[in-house]
Amino acid sequence: MSFDEAGLLAAAAAPPAVVSPVPPAEPEGPVEPPVPVPAPEAFATEMAIGPPIDATLVRFGIEARGRRGRFPAQHGFPDEAAQAWRALADELDRYLARALPQTPLLELVRARVTVDTEWDFDQRRYGPPPAELAALVGSRSERFGRRIDAARALGFALFAKPPPAKLRWPVEQAGLSSLFGMRMHPLEGKRRMHYGVDLAAAPGRVVSAAAAGWVVRAGWTGGYGLMVEVRHPGDITTRYSHLSAIFCVPGDEVEAGRPIGLVGMTGLATGPHLHFEVWRGGEARDPLPWLGLTPTHGAAGK
């Protein structure tokens, strides 16, 4: 059908009709807002009403590694582990009951990765879990997934932006299992300084350089097991420990993101993970701010 057939051209050619203006009717009483309770202007900058879930998951991860060291492999899910998972599910329910802006996107991602990683480690150690427990943990993981999808769909503007990262994560999608600071050593049973963070990841995952620099050490280093040490401009050094394999030698120049090894559990380690340290000016620094995260103070010692 053409414009002419539709009458549009004829209507456009016709002179406009003169319409007498009709004054709007005066509203009776006060004008109601379009919604009963308008959204607060500070909605996008609300601060979390509860503590981050990170500290809870760090404690759970430390206790889970201790259980895996005490209970025999493939002899069924111990009651102690099942009770710990049920207690964690209650904690996760309370966290997920918060309003969406009170659960930052990065925190949600870290929490889901940590839960999925510890659950996978427990199944590998003990064997198939009870059906009721598997459904309990699986439903919480799915709820985290739905909330992450909702947060991404709404956009990052709803959440406080993290500080810019100075270093890139050496392992992608890793769970944070132990923080920087004083803690109870999982093997020695004594309070000792933990000079880095532990990133829980499956064995064989690729470990990459956190920034451009030069390899100054690569090999066996006592309790650190297989370790790579990289020196960066600005008197900064990063260390990558407990590796199962090393892909570089001292003197190599590396770019940020270049593979330098694989996740393992060599040296003093209770399970596969990457122990990652950041040093500047001869002093150990908390790696989390360098990775663009806000540290959870005090959690490492619990």
Solvent accessible surface area in square Angstrom, and as a share of the most:
residue,aa,sasa,rsa
1,M,196,0.88
2,S,57,0.37
3,F,140,0.58
4,D,90,0.47
5,E,127,0.57
6,A,52,0.40
7,G,31,0.30
8,L,98,0.49
9,L,102,0.51
10,A,66,0.51
11,A,69,0.53
12,A,85,0.66
13,A,90,0.69
14,A,56,0.44
15,P,116,0.73
16,P,122,0.77
17,A,90,0.70
18,V,148,0.85
19,V,122,0.70
20,S,85,0.55
21,P,126,0.79
22,V,130,0.75
23,P,110,0.69
24,P,122,0.77
25,A,97,0.75
26,E,146,0.66
27,P,91,0.57
28,E,172,0.77
29,G,54,0.52
30,P,120,0.75
31,V,123,0.71
32,E,134,0.60
33,P,67,0.42
34,P,137,0.86
35,V,72,0.41
36,P,128,0.81
37,V,128,0.73
38,P,83,0.52
39,A,84,0.65
40,P,86,0.54
41,E,185,0.83
42,A,63,0.49
43,F,80,0.33
44,A,42,0.33
45,T,101,0.59
46,E,71,0.32
47,M,159,0.71
48,A,51,0.40
49,I,139,0.70
50,G,20,0.20
51,P,105,0.66
52,P,61,0.38
53,I,9,0.05
54,D,10,0.05
55,A,16,0.12
56,T,26,0.15
57,L,4,0.02
58,V,1,0.00
59,R,82,0.30
60,F,15,0.06
61,G,0,0.00
62,I,33,0.17
63,E,98,0.44
64,A,0,0.00
65,R,22,0.08
66,G,33,0.32
67,R,10,0.04
68,R,27,0.10
69,G,64,0.61
70,R,149,0.54
71,F,53,0.22
72,P,74,0.46
73,A,44,0.34
74,Q,112,0.50
75,H,147,0.65
76,G,40,0.38
77,F,26,0.11
78,P,18,0.11
79,D,111,0.58
80,E,72,0.32
81,A,0,0.00
82,A,6,0.05
83,Q,115,0.51
84,A,20,0.16
85,W,3,0.01
86,R,92,0.33
87,A,58,0.45
88,L,7,0.03
89,A,4,0.03
90,D,74,0.38
91,E,66,0.29
92,L,4,0.02
93,D,39,0.20
94,R,148,0.54
95,Y,4,0.01
96,L,7,0.04
97,A,83,0.64
98,R,36,0.13
99,A,59,0.45
100,L,36,0.18
101,P,17,0.11
102,Q,9,0.04
103,T,0,0.00
104,P,47,0.29
105,L,10,0.05
106,L,78,0.39
107,E,14,0.06
108,L,0,0.00
109,V,42,0.24
110,R,36,0.13
111,A,0,0.00
112,R,84,0.31
113,V,28,0.16
114,T,5,0.03
115,V,2,0.01
116,D,58,0.30
117,T,22,0.13
118,E,2,0.01
119,W,33,0.12
120,D,52,0.27
121,F,21,0.09
122,D,1,0.01
123,Q,60,0.27
124,R,132,0.48
125,R,73,0.27
126,Y,2,0.01
127,G,6,0.06
128,P,122,0.77
129,P,24,0.15
130,P,61,0.38
131,A,88,0.68
132,E,94,0.42
133,L,0,0.00
134,A,39,0.30
135,A,67,0.52
136,L,39,0.20
137,V,7,0.04
138,G,29,0.27
139,S,41,0.26
140,R,41,0.15
141,S,14,0.09
142,E,103,0.46
143,R,77,0.28
144,F,0,0.00
145,G,9,0.09
146,R,146,0.53
147,R,47,0.17
148,I,11,0.05
149,D,91,0.47
150,A,43,0.33
151,A,0,0.00
152,R,136,0.50
153,A,90,0.70
154,L,108,0.54
155,G,23,0.23
156,F,131,0.55
157,A,85,0.66
158,L,30,0.15
159,F,17,0.07
160,A,91,0.71
161,K,169,0.71
162,P,67,0.42
163,P,65,0.41
164,P,121,0.76
165,A,63,0.48
166,K,138,0.58
167,L,11,0.05
168,R,105,0.38
169,W,68,0.24
170,P,2,0.01
171,V,1,0.01
172,E,115,0.52
173,Q,146,0.65
174,A,11,0.09
175,G,0,0.00
176,L,9,0.04
177,S,1,0.01
178,S,0,0.00
179,L,5,0.02
180,F,47,0.20
181,G,13,0.13
182,M,87,0.39
183,R,24,0.09
184,M,95,0.43
185,H,24,0.11
186,P,55,0.35
187,L,90,0.45
188,E,77,0.34
189,G,52,0.50
190,K,133,0.56
191,R,129,0.47
192,R,113,0.41
193,M,64,0.28
194,H,10,0.04
195,Y,93,0.35
196,G,0,0.00
197,V,0,0.00
198,D,6,0.03
199,L,0,0.00
200,A,6,0.04
201,A,3,0.02
202,A,33,0.25
203,P,71,0.44
204,G,41,0.39
205,R,79,0.29
206,V,75,0.43
207,V,0,0.00
208,S,15,0.10
209,A,0,0.00
210,A,2,0.02
211,A,20,0.15
212,A,45,0.35
213,G,3,0.02
214,W,124,0.43
215,V,3,0.02
216,V,63,0.36
217,R,101,0.37
218,A,25,0.19
219,G,22,0.21
220,W,161,0.56
221,T,34,0.20
222,G,48,0.46
223,G,35,0.34
224,Y,61,0.23
225,G,0,0.00
226,L,43,0.21
227,M,1,0.00
228,V,0,0.00
229,E,10,0.05
230,V,0,0.00
231,R,103,0.38
232,H,9,0.04
233,P,92,0.58
234,G,51,0.49
235,D,92,0.47
236,I,21,0.11
237,T,15,0.09
238,T,0,0.00
239,R,50,0.18
240,Y,0,0.00
241,S,0,0.00
242,H,14,0.06
243,L,0,0.00
244,S,57,0.37
245,A,31,0.24
246,I,46,0.24
247,F,93,0.39
248,C,10,0.06
249,V,92,0.53
250,P,79,0.49
251,G,59,0.57
252,D,38,0.20
253,E,109,0.49
254,V,2,0.01
255,E,109,0.49
256,A,52,0.40
257,G,22,0.21
258,R,80,0.29
259,P,64,0.40
260,I,0,0.00
261,G,0,0.00
262,L,42,0.21
263,V,0,0.00
264,G,4,0.03
265,M,96,0.43
266,T,36,0.21
267,G,31,0.30
268,L,95,0.47
269,A,17,0.13
270,T,42,0.24
271,G,11,0.10
272,P,23,0.14
273,H,17,0.08
274,L,0,0.00
275,H,12,0.06
276,F,0,0.00
277,E,1,0.00
278,V,0,0.00
279,W,54,0.19
280,R,98,0.36
281,G,50,0.48
282,G,66,0.63
283,E,109,0.49
284,A,22,0.17
285,R,87,0.32
286,D,34,0.18
287,P,0,0.00
288,L,5,0.02
289,P,55,0.35
290,W,22,0.08
291,L,5,0.02
292,G,5,0.05
293,L,12,0.06
294,T,101,0.59
295,P,26,0.17
296,T,26,0.15
297,H,158,0.71
298,G,53,0.51
299,A,1,0.01
300,A,3,0.03
301,G,22,0.21
302,K,132,0.56
